């Protein structure tokens, strides 16, 4: 029986930390669906299509990863994808409390689905999409935090807005 996992997130933009978690998940599970969250309440820097495209480009070397997008309840999406695992990355202890609460809520909504936590590499423990955007916006160096394709998209985005 093949085990399919869903790795959800906003990925606005995808970082080296996200890629690390996706690669680790792909080494464990038969198929991983990196699922970009569509959330109209959040003011994303990149469109859903741009975020999906960046994820596809940066993860194309991993054959058992596919990229998709979703809105609504994660538990419903996981069922629609016939997945049995939700992947969540942990950077620091501060992430754990929130992720633990979400795992319990998803367990209540979809008892047949397991949440699997993967701890990031220490090199990425302080990297978040929002910090990457902010550092870049103010002229800081982010090349160590994102792949080149994402860096170029950031440059394109902030060139348009200045």
FENGI-V968074 format. One record per residue. OMEGA is omega in radians with two decimals (* if undefined). NEAR is the number of other C-alpha atoms within 8 Angstrom. D_FIRST is the distance of its C-alpha to the first C-alpha in Angstrom with 2 decimals. Layout:
BEGIN
omega:OMEGA near:NEAR d_first:D_FIRST
omega:OMEGA near:NEAR d_first:D_FIRST
END
This chain:
BEGIN
omega:3.13 near:2 d_first:0.00
omega:3.12 near:6 d_first:3.78
omega:3.13 near:10 d_first:6.47
omega:3.13 near:13 d_first:9.61
omega:3.07 near:13 d_first:12.94
omega:3.07 near:13 d_first:16.40
omega:-3.07 near:12 d_first:19.47
omega:3.04 near:12 d_first:22.42
omega:3.09 near:8 d_first:26.07
omega:3.09 near:8 d_first:29.37
omega:-3.02 near:12 d_first:29.43
omega:0.06 near:10 d_first:33.16
omega:3.04 near:12 d_first:33.15
omega:-3.11 near:13 d_first:30.12
omega:3.06 near:14 d_first:31.30
omega:3.08 near:11 d_first:30.50
omega:3.07 near:12 d_first:29.14
omega:-3.12 near:10 d_first:26.60
omega:3.11 near:11 d_first:25.66
omega:3.13 near:10 d_first:25.34
omega:-3.14 near:12 d_first:22.90
omega:3.12 near:12 d_first:20.79
omega:3.12 near:9 d_first:20.81
omega:3.13 near:9 d_first:19.86
omega:-3.13 near:11 d_first:16.92
omega:3.09 near:13 d_first:15.77
omega:-3.09 near:7 d_first:16.08
omega:-3.03 near:6 d_first:13.73
omega:-3.11 near:11 d_first:10.98
omega:3.13 near:10 d_first:9.24
omega:3.09 near:12 d_first:11.49
omega:3.07 near:15 d_first:14.58
omega:3.04 near:12 d_first:16.87
omega:-2.98 near:14 d_first:20.37
omega:-3.12 near:12 d_first:22.00
omega:-3.12 near:15 d_first:25.79
omega:3.00 near:12 d_first:27.40
omega:-3.10 near:9 d_first:30.15
omega:-3.09 near:6 d_first:32.69
omega:-3.13 near:5 d_first:36.10
omega:3.10 near:4 d_first:37.66
omega:3.10 near:5 d_first:37.18
omega:-3.08 near:5 d_first:39.47
omega:3.09 near:6 d_first:37.15
omega:-3.12 near:6 d_first:38.87
omega:3.09 near:8 d_first:36.56
omega:3.09 near:7 d_first:35.33
omega:3.13 near:10 d_first:31.69
omega:3.12 near:6 d_first:31.78
omega:3.14 near:8 d_first:33.35
omega:3.09 near:14 d_first:30.84
omega:-3.13 near:12 d_first:27.90
omega:3.09 near:8 d_first:29.73
omega:3.12 near:12 d_first:30.48
omega:3.13 near:12 d_first:26.84
omega:-3.12 near:10 d_first:25.81
omega:-3.05 near:8 d_first:28.62
omega:-3.14 near:10 d_first:28.03
omega:-3.08 near:9 d_first:24.28
omega:3.14 near:8 d_first:24.39
omega:-3.13 near:5 d_first:24.07
omega:-2.97 near:8 d_first:20.46
omega:-3.10 near:6 d_first:18.36
omega:3.03 near:8 d_first:15.14
omega:2.96 near:13 d_first:17.37
omega:-3.10 near:10 d_first:18.70
omega:-3.13 near:11 d_first:21.59
omega:3.03 near:9 d_first:22.32
omega:3.14 near:10 d_first:24.79
omega:2.94 near:9 d_first:24.99
omega:-3.11 near:9 d_first:27.58
omega:-3.10 near:6 d_first:27.63
omega:3.10 near:6 d_first:25.53
omega:-3.12 near:9 d_first:22.60
omega:3.11 near:9 d_first:20.78
omega:-3.14 near:9 d_first:21.29
omega:-3.13 near:11 d_first:20.18
omega:3.08 near:13 d_first:16.88
omega:3.13 near:9 d_first:16.23
omega:-3.13 near:7 d_first:17.47
omega:-3.09 near:6 d_first:15.07
omega:3.09 near:7 d_first:12.09
omega:3.14 near:13 d_first:11.61
omega:-3.08 near:12 d_first:11.23
omega:2.97 near:13 d_first:13.47
omega:3.10 near:14 d_first:17.07
omega:3.03 near:13 d_first:18.55
omega:3.11 near:11 d_first:22.24
omega:3.09 near:10 d_first:24.62
omega:3.09 near:11 d_first:27.49
omega:-3.05 near:11 d_first:30.76
omega:3.12 near:8 d_first:33.10
omega:-3.14 near:7 d_first:33.61
omega:3.08 near:6 d_first:35.08
omega:-2.94 near:9 d_first:31.70
omega:-3.08 near:9 d_first:30.16
omega:3.12 near:8 d_first:32.10
omega:-3.11 near:8 d_first:31.25
omega:3.10 near:9 d_first:27.55
omega:3.11 near:8 d_first:27.44
omega:3.13 near:8 d_first:29.12
omega:3.12 near:8 d_first:26.75
omega:3.11 near:9 d_first:23.69
omega:3.12 near:8 d_first:25.39
omega:3.12 near:8 d_first:26.25
omega:3.10 near:12 d_first:22.74
omega:3.10 near:12 d_first:21.58
omega:-3.11 near:7 d_first:24.30
omega:-3.10 near:7 d_first:23.40
omega:-3.06 near:9 d_first:19.61
omega:-3.12 near:8 d_first:18.95
omega:-3.08 near:6 d_first:15.19
omega:3.10 near:11 d_first:15.14
omega:2.99 near:9 d_first:15.79
omega:-3.07 near:10 d_first:18.33
omega:-3.13 near:8 d_first:18.04
omega:3.05 near:8 d_first:21.45
omega:3.13 near:11 d_first:22.24
omega:-3.10 near:8 d_first:25.88
omega:3.01 near:12 d_first:27.53
omega:3.14 near:8 d_first:29.65
omega:3.11 near:6 d_first:33.20
omega:-3.07 near:5 d_first:34.56
omega:-3.02 near:11 d_first:32.99
omega:-3.13 near:10 d_first:33.54
omega:-3.07 near:7 d_first:36.48
omega:3.01 near:10 d_first:35.30
omega:3.11 near:7 d_first:34.57
omega:-3.11 near:11 d_first:34.72
omega:3.12 near:7 d_first:37.84
omega:3.09 near:8 d_first:39.59
omega:3.13 near:11 d_first:38.88
omega:-3.10 near:10 d_first:40.42
omega:3.12 near:8 d_first:43.37
omega:-3.14 near:11 d_first:44.09
omega:-3.12 near:11 d_first:43.98
omega:-3.11 near:8 d_first:46.14
omega:3.00 near:6 d_first:48.80
omega:3.12 near:6 d_first:48.85
omega:-3.11 near:7 d_first:46.80
omega:-3.13 near:7 d_first:44.61
omega:-3.08 near:10 d_first:40.85
omega:3.12 near:8 d_first:39.83
omega:-3.04 near:7 d_first:38.17
omega:-3.06 near:11 d_first:35.97
omega:3.04 near:11 d_first:34.62
omega:-3.09 near:11 d_first:33.81
omega:-3.13 near:7 d_first:36.70
omega:3.12 near:9 d_first:35.43
omega:3.08 near:12 d_first:35.35
omega:3.13 near:11 d_first:38.76
omega:3.10 near:8 d_first:40.15
omega:3.07 near:8 d_first:38.83
omega:3.13 near:10 d_first:40.46
omega:3.11 near:8 d_first:43.67
omega:-3.12 near:8 d_first:43.59
omega:-3.06 near:8 d_first:42.99
omega:3.02 near:9 d_first:45.77
omega:3.11 near:7 d_first:48.15
omega:-3.02 near:6 d_first:47.94
omega:3.13 near:5 d_first:48.79
omega:* near:4 d_first:51.75
END
